[in-house]
Every structure is written in C-alpha cells, then in structure tokens.
Amino acid sequence: MTIIEKVEVAPINPDASLVSPMPERKIRWCIVGGGMLGLALAHKLAAPERDITVVEASDRFGGLADAWQLGPITWDRHYHVALLSDANLGGLLKDIGLADEMNWTTTKTDFYTGGQFYPLNNAIDYLRFKPLSLIEKARLAFTILYAAQIRNGVRLESVPVDTWLTRLSGRGAYEQVWRPLLRAKLGPNYRNVSASFIWSVINRFYSARRSGLKTEMFGTVTGGYARIIEALMRSLASRGVTSRLNTPVRSIHRVTRGVEVSGANWQSIFDHVIVTAPGPLAARMCPNLTIEERDRLTAARYQGVVCSSLLLKKPLRGRYLTYIADESIPFTGVIEMTAVVDPKFFGGSSLVYLPAYVPSDDPLFEISDDELRGRCVSALTKMYASFHEDDLLAFRVSRARNVMAVQSLNYSQKVPPMETSIPGLHIVNSSQIINGNLNVDETIGLAERAFRALLEVEGSQSLSVDRIQSA
C-alpha cells in the first residue's frame, strides 16, 4: 500500500488560510502571478486530483488584461481586440461561457506621416499612398505576401529585421513604412530584433485568410476584459481553485517536503510552484537557481509601455488604428476603441488609447500624469483639426515596465527553460513566446504548451514518490 505524507500548510496571514485543508493524495500546486498567463494555467490544471492556489501581488487579477475606471466608465486598462484566427482565446471563451458574447466588426487603419493621414485598408489605398513610388509599393506588397507564405520563422532569427526588410522591400519602403511600424510596437528596441518578429506579426493577420476566411475582423467581448476576468475567476472558484490578491512573494526555496513559498508574513509548502513573473523578478524570487539559470532570466531585454487612456466627447477619425511615422509625436499610435465597441458602452463618449512603447528603463516612466496629459493634448491638437482640449472628459495613465521580451537575434537559443534545477519549481513567462508577439491569444497558447509539459513532469515525479513511499 502506498503511503502519502500529509503536510500541514502554514496560514498566509493571521486572518485567512492560504490553502484550505486538502484530502490525502491531492497534488498541491501554487501559481505565482494572477495575470492572464497564471489564470490560464490554473484553468488548464484545475482537476479533482489537484489543489491549486493562485497568488497575485496586486489588488486585481488579469495583469495587463485587467480593467479600470476611467471617468464614469469601466473598460480595459490597455487596448485589446481578438482576431477570428485566435483559436486559443476562442477556446477559453467557450470554456467559461462567453463564446457567444464576442462582437465582430471590420475596421479601418490610417498611416500618419508628414502631417497627413493616409488610409491603408485595401489595394486602392496602397496605390494612392504618396510617400512610396509605384515600384516601392510593389516591393512592399511582395514582402507581405512572401512573409505570409513562411510557416516557421525560426530560420529568420539570425537575420536582423532591418536587413531582411530592406533587402525585400527596398530602402524607401523600409524608411517610410516598416521602420515606423516597428517603432510603433518596439520603440527604440526595433533596432535589436530579428526578422522573425515582423514575420510573426504578418503571420498572425494572415492566418485567418489561409484558413479560408476572406477578411480579418476585430472582436471584443461585451463588457471587455472585466467581463472575461470575472467569468474566468468564477469558473476557477467553482472548480476549487483558491485565489489570493495582495499576496506578494518574497522567496521560493526547496525544502524537505516540497517547495516553500514565502511572503512578508506567511509561508506555505507545495509540491509544484509555477512562477509566471518576468525573468528578472523570477530570478529574485528564486535565489537558489544556478548561475546559468539566473543569467538567462536576467538577460532578457524587456519592452515596456506608457499607455494614456482618454475619454473624449467625440471620435477623432473613427479609425481603430493609426500608425504614426512622425517621431515628434510623443506616442507611437492612436487606437480608437469606439471603432470596434459601440459608443453606448462608453456612455456615448469615445475611448482612445495613446501608447508609447519604450525600453523598461526609459525616463518616460518617471514623467507625471499632468505632463503626459499636456503632451498628449498638444500632439492631438497638431494632428486633428477637429480636436480641442475641451473634448477631453477623462485622462489616466498606465505604466508597465515588463510587457514583453524583445525577440533579439537567435532568441530561441537564449530562452530560459520551463523546468529548473530545483525539483518542483517551474518558470513559465512571456519570454518563452518564441517567434511570436505578445497578445492574449499567444499567452493562452503558451499556457497550453506549458500545461502539456507540466503534466509529464507531474507524472514522473509522482511515480518516483510512489515508489519511494512503497519501498
């Protein structure tokens, strides 16, 4: 007969227990981080044979996908839309009962350069795009079609993105189109990425067309991500998952009976611990990792974002996305959510995001909200003749230093593995999205890949313990 040792779990604080009493033989899992990745992992792992606890340092679940209050409305803190090809997100929404709540619409895109807006939505728009010659337009179209035919971007990891795009599209198209697009998403870090990054962006938008859909549409769930997170948390609770907010983790160590997770005034022991924090934070939490493991975690260069949310009396131009090639503008794009979300959900007002993607140590993170507000108002006044400062009803700024790891040259060779040298300790974070770009669908896909790998580890470790106890 196999005997499993019963472990007493220390309380998280004097007022509440971190983990409820659990039946014998349940495998104890702790997920550190309650963003979309941590919640998706909990959703995958939740089962009667496991006792799962999610701990989140902040006062909200969802991470970059959480919602907040902007004046009289509640909506996503950062801008999010789904594509018809986002199968991972679609599967999660089906699991939590929101598949029928997705609203789809076609949108329009602008390109702002030289003080003018140029629509970029179809072949005619491209032909009318004055900054490029006819030959440059043809080479630009060829580049997109060529990239869309590549199924695996690994071989592009060794090629700098500017070299690849210039060779295919020419110097003119690179300077006028590609470099502003890269800057819009990567800020100064665009100089450090490989060609696999731009391939992943093109591949995502063209995947729906390859599957037989003639056009790509953007979708949002009624109520935004506040609704998604609420439904997901309700589903996790119904399946026995314990979740705790305001629970920062200070250190994680291997002890005799498992993996000990400690905070300011609590500690608990688990069979498996998954850390979903960015690499540098994970390295600080886990001081007993090897030097090589710590070096891999801290070597990743992270991209951050300073994203201003504005509630306006009226739309700007009604385009969902405006790419900005003018480097005098203090943000790298204009996103009008009212182009995909009915204004009635915003009380008839227009919700606009003005993101600035910058390195995680950029001085922009230290600028006050008032100064950012002034910069945004000044730039919008310059860009849109119909905009006046009086149109601004509410303004709020979100700052996130570690949004995604920059896909540098030969990136897949530098990614830290999920398994660590410490038995039972696993690290799963966004830096392990290889040849892709960070979005909710990719995040859920990473959770699925991690889940399959973790099941193998769980099975092999459980088998070893059973044999030891039986002997």
N, C-alpha and C positions, 0 to 999 in steps of 0.2 A: 504494500500500500504506500502511495506517495504522500509525504507529509510536507505541507507548505507552512513556513513560519508566518505567524500573524504579527504584523508590525503596527505599533501604536503611532498615530500621526499627531505631531505637536500642533497646537492651535495656531492659527495665523495671527490672532490678536486676542486680547482678553475677552472680547465680546462675541467672537464668532469662530467657528472651526473652519479651517481651510478645506478639509476633506471630511465628508460625512463618514461614519462607520461603514465599512465595506465588508461584504461577505468574503469568506476564505476563497483563495484562488483567483480573485479578481486581480488583473494586471493594472497597476497604478501608473497612469500617465500624467505628466504635467506639461502644458504648453505655455511657454513664456512669451507673451505678446498676444494681444487681442485685436490685431488688425485683421484684414481680410484673409491673409495667409494663415494666421493662427486659428481663426474661426473656421476656415475651410478644412484645415487639418482635423479640428475637433469634429466637424461634420462627417468626415471620412472615417475617423477612428471610432466614433461612438458605437458601442455594441454592449450587450449584456455582460460579456466577459471582461470588460474594461471599466475602470473607474478613472474618469478624465476630469482634470481641473485646468481651467484657463485663467492665467493671472495677467492682468493688464495694469501698467504703471499709471496711466492717465485716468481721468474720470469718465471716459467714453470708450465704447467698443467701436471698431471699424477702421481705426488708423487713418490713412489718407482718404478712405472712403466714408468717413463719418459725416454727419450733418451738423449744422449750427444755425443760430438765429442771426438773421440779417435784417435789421429793422423789424417790420411786422411779419416777415416770412421765415420759414424754416426750410432750408434746402442744403444740398451738398456743399461741403467746405471747399472742395476742389471740383473742377468740371469733369463729368463722366458721361459717356454715351456708350451704347453697345452697338456692335455690328451684327448683321444677320449671320455672319460666319463664326460668331463667338459661341462655339459649342459648349465650352466648359462652363461659362456663365449660364447659358441656357439650361444645362443640366441641373445646376444648383437651384435656379429659379423654379424649375419643375419640382424638385425635391421639397422645397419649402412652400409650394402652393402659389407661386407668383408668376408662373409662365404665361397666364392669360392677362396679366397686368402690364405687359410690355406694349408700349405705343411706338409705332414706327413712322418715320417720315423721311422724305428726301430733303436735302438742304443745299445751300449754295455757299461757295467759297470765293473769297476775294484775295487779291495779292496787292499789297500797298508798297509802292516804290516811287521815288521822285515826286512825292506829293500827290500821287494819283492812285485811284483804286482800279484794278483790272480784274474783272470776273474770270475765274478759271474753273469752268464747270463742264465744258464739252469741247468738241473739236473746233467749233467755230470760235469759241473764246480763245483757244490757243492760237489759232491763226491770226486773231486780232491783237495778240499780246505784243505790243510795240517794242518793249525792251529787247526782244530777240529777233534776229533775222530769220528768214524762211529756212535756211539750212540749219541754224541752231535749233529751231523748233522741231525740225525733222529728227535731229540727233537726240533731242530731249525725249521725244516720243519713243524713239528706238530704245533708249536706255530703260525706260519704264517697262516696255514690252519684253525686253531681254531679261531684265531682273525678275519679272513675273514668271518666266519660264524656269528659273532656277529653283529646284526643290529643296536643296540643302545649302545653307550659307556658310558651312564650316570652311570650305576652301577659300572663302573671301576674308577670313580672319587675318590672314597675313598681308593683306593689301590695305594701305591707308585709304580712307574714304575719298579724300580729295584727289588722289592719284587715279582711283578707279573711275570716279565720276567725270574727271577731266578727260580721261582717255576715251570714254564712251560719248560724252555729251559735248566736249569742247570747252575751252576756257570761258567763252562768253556765257554759255548756259550755266556753267558752274558758278561764276561770279554773280550772275543776275538772278538765278533761281535756287540752285542747290545749296550754295553757302548760306543764304538767308534762311532756307528751310532747316538746315542743320543747326544754325544758330538759334532758331526759334525753339528748338527742342533741347539743345545741349548747351546753349550759351558758349562761353569760351572753350568748353571741353570738346567742341566739334573738331578741334584740331587733333585730338588724341584717339579718335575712334577708327575702327576698321570698316571696310566696305560692308561687312555683314550687318551692321546696324541699319543702313539705309535699305539694304535688301529686305530685312525683316519688316520694315515699315511698308514697303511696296507689297510684299508678300501677304501681309495681313489684309490689306484693302482689296487685293485681287483674288483672295481665296474663295470668296463667295461667287465670283464670276466663273472661276474654274469649276465650281460645283453645279453650274447650270443657271445661276441667277444672273439676270441681265444687268442689274444695277445694285449698288450697295446702298443701304439705308441706315440711318441712325435711329437708335431706340433708347427710350428711358422708361423706367417703371413708374407707374402712377405713385406719387409721393416721394420719388427719388430714393437715394440710398438710405435715408432714415427708415423708410418702409422695408427695404431689404434687410437691413441690420436687425430691425425689430422682429421680423419674421424668422430670421435665422437664429437669433437668441432664444426666441420662444420654442423653436424646434429643438435646439440643443438642450434646453431645460427639460422638455418633455421626454428626452432620451437619457436623462440622468446626468448630464454634464454640469459640473459645478463651475461657475464663473465668478471672478472677483475683480472689481475695479479698485483703483487707488492702492495697488499692491506692487510696488517696485521691487525688483530682485537685485540683491547686492552681490551674492556669490553662489556658485554652484560647485559642489565637491562630490567626489565618490567616497562613500563610507561603506562600512561592512555590510549593511543591509540594503544598500541601493544607492541612489543619487540624492544628495541632500540639497534642497533649495532654501536659501535664507534671505530674509528681508531685514528691515530695521528692528522689528520686534516679533519675529516669527521664524520658524523653520519647519520643514516637513520633508519626509523621505518618500521617494517614488522609485518604481522600477525603471521607468524611462522618462527622460526630460528632453523636450524639443525646444530649442532656443530659436526664435524667429527674428530676433533683433538684427540690425545691420552689423556687418563684420566687426568694426572697432568696438561697438558696445558688447557684442558677444564675447570678444576677447577679454574685456574687462570683467565680465561676469564669471568667466571660466579660467581662473588663474593657473590651473594645473594642466592645461593643454601643453603640448610640446611647443618648442620654439618655432618649428616649421609651421605648425597649425596656426599659431598666433600671428606669424608673419603673413600667412595667406589671408587671414581675416582682416588684418590692418592694412594690407597693401592696396586693397580696392579703393579706387578714387570715386567718391560719390558725387552725384549731381543733386543739387537742391533746387528749391523753388520758393520764390516770394510771390504769392498769388493774391492780388487785390480783388475783392468782390464788390460790385457796385449795383445798387438798385436804382434804376432810372425811371423817370416819368414816361419815357417813350423809347422805342428802339433806336439804334444808331443807323444801321443799314439793313438790318434783318438777315445778315449772313451769319451762319453758325460759326464759321472760322475765317479769320482774316490773318494771313501771313504778313509779317512786316519785314521789309528789306531795308528800312531806314534805321540806321543804328543810332540816330539821335533820339528815337522814341524809347522811353525807359522800360518798356515791356516788349515781349517777343511775340505777342499775338493778341488778338481780340476774339473772345468767344462770347457769342450772344445766345444764351440758353433758351431765350424765347423763340428762337428759330426751330427748336425741337420740342419745347414744352409749352403747352397752352398758357398764355398770359394769365388766365383765370387762377392758376395755381400760385401766381405771384401777386394776386390782388389787382390785376390789370397792369402792373408795372413790368419793367424789362430787367432781367438779371444778366449782368455782364461780368465776365472774368478777364482780368488783365494779368497773365502770368509772366514772370521773369525768371527764366531758368539760368542758374548760376552755380559755380562750384560751392561745396558745402561750407567753405571758409570765406566766402565773399563778403565784403563790407556791407553789401545791401541788407544783410540780415540785421544789422545794427541800426538801420535808419528808422526813425519814428514813424508811426502811422500818419501823423499830421503832415510830415514832409512827403511821404509817399502819396498821400491824397493830393497834395499840391502838384506833384509831378504828373500824376495821372490826369488830373483835370486840365493841366496845361497841354499835355500831349493830345488828349481827346479834342480839345478846342482847336488845335492845329490841324488835326486830321479830318474832323467832321464839322462842316459849316453849320449844321443844324443843332449842334450840341452847345448847351450853356450850363454853367456851373449850377444854376438853379434847378436843372433837371435831376441833380443828384439827391436822392432821398435817403440813402444809407450807404456807408462805406466801412469795410472791415478787411483786415489783412491776415492771411495765414502764412506762416513761415515753417518750412520743413527742410531740414538740412540734408537728410539722407533719403532721398526719394528713390534713386536707382544707381547701381554701379555702372560706371562708364565702360562700354564694351571696347576696350583697348585692343591693340594688335595681339593676336594669338591668345585671346581672352580665355578660351575654354581650357587652356593649359594651366591657368592661374587660379581657377575657381576652387574654393575650399570644398572638400567632400562633405556629404551629409553625416557620414559616420566619423566619429572622433576616436582618439586613442583611449578615451575614458569609457568603459563599458556602460551602456545605458544612456549616454549623453549624445544627442544628435543636434546638429545645427542646420536649419533649413531657412534660408532667407532669399531675398530678391536677387542677390548677386549670382544665384545659381540659375537664373533665367538666361540661357545661352542662345545667342543668335536670335534674340527676340527683343521686344521693347516692353517696358513695364506698363501694364494695364490690368484691369481686374480679371479679364479672361486668362491672360498669361499667368497671373497669380494663382488662380484656381487650378490651372493646368499644372503648375509647379507642385501644388498640394497633392494632386492626383499621383504624380510621379513619385513624390516623397512617400506617400501612403503605401504604394506597392513595395518600395524598398524597405520601409519600416516593418511591414508585415513579415518580410523574410528575416529581418534581424530579430523581431519578437519571437518568431517560431523557433529559430535556432537557439536563442538564449533560454527560452522556456524549456526546450528539450534538454539543454545542459543542466539546468537547475533540477529538473525532474530526476535525471539520472543520478545526480549527486545526492539528493534527498533520499531516493530509493535505496541507494547503496548504504 
